[in-house]
Amino acid sequence: MTQYGTLRTWAALLTFFGVLSVFAAAAGTVIWAIEADGLWQTLGVILIGGPISIFLATLPIAVAQALRAIADVGDTVAAR
């Protein structure tokens, strides 16, 4: 039995939120690219704005992985 259930619960919640954020950022990038005026603005959105927004949307997933790793380390140390 693990003593780190709270960390794992928060990790699952953050992962779910992160996946939703990535989908929202991707949809927002597509809409933004459609609404842009001209070729250069559209390319700027697709090549610069899109990757940055999607990268920032993945931060909750990274935090969730860190929380899950902390819980794994805690379980391993507690078992010894």
C-alpha positions in Angstrom: 0.0 0.0 0.0 1.4 3.4 -1.0 1.5 6.4 1.2 1.7 8.7 -1.7 -1.9 8.4 -3.0 -2.4 12.2 -2.9 0.6 12.8 -5.2 -0.6 10.2 -7.6 -4.1 11.7 -7.6 -2.8 15.2 -8.3 -0.6 13.7 -11.1 -3.6 12.1 -12.7 -5.6 15.3 -12.5 -2.7 17.4 -13.9 -2.2 14.9 -16.7 -5.9 15.1 -17.7 -5.8 18.9 -17.5 -2.5 18.9 -19.6 -4.0 16.7 -22.3 -7.1 19.0 -22.5 -4.7 22.0 -22.7 -2.8 20.6 -25.5 -5.9 19.9 -27.5 -7.2 23.4 -26.8 -3.8 25.0 -27.8 -3.8 23.0 -31.1 -7.4 24.0 -31.9 -6.5 27.6 -31.0 -3.5 27.6 -33.2 -5.6 26.4 -36.1 -8.2 29.0 -35.5 -5.5 31.7 -35.1 -3.9 30.6 -38.4 -7.2 30.8 -40.2 -7.9 34.3 -38.8 -4.4 35.7 -39.6 -4.2 38.2 -42.4 -1.7 37.3 -45.2 0.8 34.6 -45.8 3.6 35.8 -43.5 1.3 36.2 -40.5 -0.1 32.7 -41.1 3.4 31.3 -41.4 4.4 33.1 -38.2 1.5 31.6 -36.3 2.2 28.1 -37.6 6.0 28.2 -37.2 6.4 30.3 -34.0 3.1 30.9 -32.1 1.8 27.4 -32.4 4.8 25.5 -31.1 5.2 27.9 -28.2 1.6 27.7 -27.2 1.6 23.9 -27.4 4.9 23.7 -25.5 3.4 25.8 -22.7 0.3 23.7 -22.6 2.4 20.6 -21.9 3.8 22.1 -18.6 1.1 20.5 -16.5 2.0 17.1 -17.9 5.6 17.7 -16.9 4.7 18.6 -13.4 2.5 15.5 -13.2 5.4 13.3 -14.3 7.6 14.9 -11.6 4.9 14.3 -8.9 4.6 10.6 -10.0 8.4 10.3 -9.9 8.5 11.7 -6.4 5.8 9.2 -5.3 7.8 6.3 -6.9 11.0 7.3 -5.2 9.1 7.6 -1.9 7.6 4.2 -2.3 11.0 2.7 -3.1 12.8 4.3 -0.1 9.9 3.4 2.3 10.2 -0.3 1.2 13.8 -0.5 2.4 
